[in-house]
Every structure is written in structure tokens, then in C-alpha cells.
Amino acid sequence: MKKLNITIVGGGSTYTAAMLKTICDYKDKLPIRKLALYDIDEKRQERVGKFAEILIKERYPEIETFIYTTDKKEAFEDVDFALMQIRSGGLKMREKDEKIPLKHQAVGQETCGAGGFAYGIRTIPDFIELVNDIRKYSPNAWIINYSNPAAIVAEATKRVFPDDKRLINICDMPIAMMEAFSTVLGTTRQKLSPRYFGLNHFGWFTALYDETGKDRLPEIYSFLKEKEILPSESEMLDQSWQDTFKQLAVMVRDIDGYIPNTYMQYYLYPTKIVEKSNPNYTRANEVMDGREKRVFSMLDEIIEKGTIEGSPIQNGVHGDYIIELVTSIINNENKIFLIITENKGAIENISSDAMVEIPCLVNANGVEPLRVGPIPTFYKGLIEAQLAYEKLTVDAYFNNSYNDALQALVLNRTIVDTPKAKAILNDLIEANEGHWPTLKRNTKDSLNKFKI
């Protein structure tokens, strides 16, 4: 088997260390010649890089070359896989994304509502630039994207790179849910095959087959009617994640039907979410005070000791899912993954060009979507509005349009109210100066497009 060159884009992320450990654990299925980390934050990445040197020496010495760099040519030349996990604006801008909507009594969340809108418009240009850079140096590389907000990124990249079949968008939230479900079922996530439909962070499980072909989702449904399911991931220790999973049981008890993604709480219970949120201390603060400090403190200790022996580093579903996807491609395994891909009739009664999150076979040829069929009115109605919001958000970026941006926020279920949407948008424009394009008010050209 050919030895691979792999680059992790966003090498300074708090998730990189766990992913690197997964790479070492999968070395029998993932032969690597060169492994690189790329980030624009040199100092942050250096701490991860020094840790990685120790890990690779002890757990995967067969890797011939390991580097961490801020040089694009060095990072992207002759790459087989680029694994994308960028955060445009960093945690400081995430904090603004969350706190500005809350100031106006709207949901303040990283990927949902106004926060996801702001983050998305910041991410689009950075992501497009990186894809162009990778394609310049490695035209045939597989680009696996799990940068948030994945729905906005996927819609934008579909427009800019419509024929790029080696650019795959994924999300690990449904997989984190499956990890929790597997604990209840007394099995492992890898033995469960999901059936699921929706948009990113906006979907529902319809079945969960075990290795015998039995659907185990009814057991989860019955369990949630009586009890709560909590996350089993070490990456989800913070209280906000515990509360998020507790709300899953509430959603199942309130609305009969399919089991929703945990992120649906922000759209189905926006008033409740705002009421229990602290506008002065959001998830961004929790991450900065929690996971950020935990991870880098652990890395610094490993670097000081010069060994990973005795360290508490663990794999995470984030890294596991990505590496499982890579191995399914290189080994032509035909495994089922939940992928964000162009609909093209998979969900019969949703527009063909929608970027939907559905089960797909993944093999050496890439992604092959499975048919979902028609979906019931309630889910279709929710998805259509969310899809329109996502498309208008991307329109706002490409058209530099204030009106598209405002329409997007008015459509979003976490806001709805027009004066509130205007107030939030104006504050976000000010906060994102230098990150966003200039959003222009109505012009003659933009008015002409509404003429009948």
C-alpha cells in the first residue's frame, strides 16, 4: 500500500492532539510517509507540534517526516489528504458571535442562529483560499472538511468548486450521539449503521442498525422517553454538553417522531435556551477556561517530561471519525458515513441542489449517497426554512448584500423578529470589521432582481 502524505490544517487546534493519537492507533490501516501540521498561529501550533514529535517517536516511528509549519507550499505540496479544522477569528470572535445575539434576547451559539451566520461569513473566504492553495500544490488531494459552520462552508464550496469530487464535508455531532447511544445499547458505535436525514446540525435519526440488521433506534427512543442519555466522550465533560444531551430527552418526549440532532434544541426551544443562557459567560468562555487550558496544560507537561507515558491523553470521536473516513477511502471499505453532500434527489421532496446530511457509502471513488425518499411535512417545513437561511447567508457573502443578510436572519428560527434581526446584524457588522466583506444596502441592481 502506498505511504501517504497527510496535512492537518488548523494544527494548533485543541482537537489535534487526540486526532494524532488516533492516527497512531490506526497505523496498521493508515501507512504514512509524511505528516504535517499547518496553522497561521505559529506559537500555538508549536506546542502541539512539540507534543506530536514525542508521540510519533514513541507510537508511530515509521513516519519518515513530521513537520509543523506556517508555510503553505511546505504544508500542501504533494499531499494525499488535507484534513481541515480551521476556526476563522479564533475563540475571541466566537465569544462575540455568542454574546451579541444574547444581548438582543436571541440564541447565542457557535454554529446556530446569528452566531453561526457571523462565523460562516468569516469562514467562507478563508476556506476558499485554503482550498485554492491546496489545489495549487496538490490537485488530486482529498480534502476532508470538518470546519464549522459546516452547512455554510458546504454551500459556499459547492458554488465555487462544483466539480471537485474530492472535497468532502463532514460533522461529528451525530457520531458523538451514536457513541452515547452505543453505551446504552451495550455495543460499540462502529457496529451501528445510521439512517439519518437533514442539514448539518439540523437533522434526525430514523434508524440505527446493528451488525445483525436489527434496528436498535426504537430502544433508544423508549429509553429517552423515561431517562436521559449523557455524552460518553471525554471531549464533552463541560456542563454545557451535559445540559445539551439532557435536552435531547425533552425533545423526544415533547414531539413524537424521529430522534433529533442535539443542535435542534436551539431551533425548537429558542426562548428556553436564551432564558437559561448567561450573556456574560457563554460556551466560548467555558472552552477558554476549560478544554483550552486542560489540553495545552497536558501538552506542556508531556513536552516537559519528554514522554507520553502516564499522560491522560485520549482519543476523541472527532479524530476517530475523520481517520475512519480516510481509511475507508484508501482501503476501499465501502463503509457508511454521514456526509454533507448535494441532495440530487436523495431526499425526494427537498430541492436537488440542497447540501444535505445523509448516509453515504465511502470508498476509493469517494462518496455515494443512499436514497432517503420523501420526508414528512413537519421535517420538510423546518428544513426548507433553514435551507433558505443557509443559501441567503452565502448569497450575502458573494453579493456583499445587507438585504440578503437581513433576510437570512429573519428566516432563522432562533430570531424570526425583523427589528431584532436588524439590531443583531448591525452589531455583528461592527464586530466583524476586517473579517467580513462590506455589506451594501439596496442598490438599483438588487431592486431589479425582484421585478416580475
Secondary structure, DSSP 8 states (H G I E B T S, - for coil): ---EEEEEESTTSTTHHHHHHHHHHTTTT--EEEEEEE-S-HHHHHHHHHHHHHHHHHH-TT--EEEEES-HHHHHTT-SEEEE---TTHHHHHHHHHHHHHHTTS---SSSHHHHHHHHHHHHHHHHHHHHHHHHH-TT-EEEE--SSHHHHHHHHHHHSTT-TTEEEE-SHHHHHHHHHHHHHTS-GGG-EEEEEEETTEEEEEEEE-TTS-B-HHHHHHHHHHS------GGG-SHHHHHHHHHHHHHHHHS-SSEE-GGGHHHH-HHHHHHH--TTS-HHHHHHHTHHHHHHHHHHHHHHHT--TT------HHHHHHHHHHHHHHTT--EEEEEEEE-TTSSTTS-TT-EEEEEEEEETTEEEE-------HHHHHHHHHHHHHHHHHHHHHHHTBHHHHHHHHHHSTTT--HHHHHHHHHHHHHHTTTTS---B---HHHHHTT--
